[in-house]
């Protein structure tokens, strides 16, 4: 079976799932069996892995094959591990674990999705969801709806929307710091970054984002290394299951989240409503969390509150 990689995810997917499903059926029946999975990493490098059941025990083998300039092939990085755990979920997500769980140097599980992504749904995910993400910002993990934006941290959104507009992260050295150690973003810059994505007036943003009239600026706190402990949560891998077209011209994205740390079909889900604009932009309209496991949701506390 041929594995395909996502550019934005650590997991893989299959366009043809029959070989893996057949292998899993045999493995579950207690038969010795094997499947070979290959992935083209670039035009000259092939990643090979073999999952097998041998004498009733599961194993995983890995090999890297690289084509040299003279046409010969070099095989390297051979590894073989016993599989600690593996399972197939109800919707066809295959998880397997090689190492002890809980070491954050790597994902607990390898994930192979037997359902190839729908191109239209994936394009919507890349446009509306992935630039925001679920860590250190709470737009996608709190319930809110225009015209009320209470509870949402626009200050934390600044760096995400800045990157969405410019393709780069904001350089904190460009901004002054106040006595509390917070960076002060000039109002004109902050509003130019944030307001295009919401049906919101500058006056309303003043009240919601800590505008200081004396300095004409907004506070901002970049992500710091020690923030990672406060926001510790399993890896989140969102995907859109459906897009609903609404009568008012907006559309609602039904988003479900997988994890390479927790073998499940849904760690949590939410409904994000957006509005496309005539100029090619878009606005966030509302968000509603619709499901969560006992693990709850990522930390939704604003960074400024921690300060």
BELUR-V131663 format. One line per field, one symbol per residue. ss: DSSP state (2 for helix, 1 for strand, 0 for the rest). psi: psi as a letter, one per 40 degrees, with the letter a starting at -180 (. if undefined). burial: 1 if it has 24 or more other C-alpha atoms within 12 Angstrom, else 0. A space follows every 10 residues. Layout:
ss: ???
psi: ???
burial: ???
//
This chain:
ss: 0111100000 0111000222 2222222200 0011111111 1100111111 1111001111 1111111000 0011111111 1100111100 0011111000 0000000001 1110000022 2222222220 0000000000 0001100100 0002222222 2222220000 0222011000 0011112222 2222222000 0222222200 0100001111 0000002222 0000001111 1111100000 1111111100 0000000111 1111110000 0111111111 1100000000 0022220
psi: ihiiiideie iiihdheddd ddddddddee ihiihhhihh daeehhhhih hihhfehiih iiihhhhide eihhhifhih iihdiiihid efhhhihdii ieheeiidii hhhehiihdd dddddddddd ddaeheiede eihihiehfh dhgdddeddd dddddeeiii hdeeiiiade eiihhhdddd dddddeeigh idddddddff hhddefiiii hihidedddd fhiihhgiih dihhhideei ihhhhihihe dhgiehdiii hhhihiidee aiihdiihhe iiaeeaiihe hidddd.
burial: 1111100011 1111001001 1011001000 0011101110 0000011111 1110000111 1101100000 0000000000 0110111100 0111111100 0000001111 1111111000 1101101111 1111111111 1111110010 1111111111 1101000001 0000000000 0111111001 1011111111 0000110111 1000001111 1110000000 1011111111 1110000000 1111111111 1111111111 1111110000 0111111111 0000001111 1111000
//
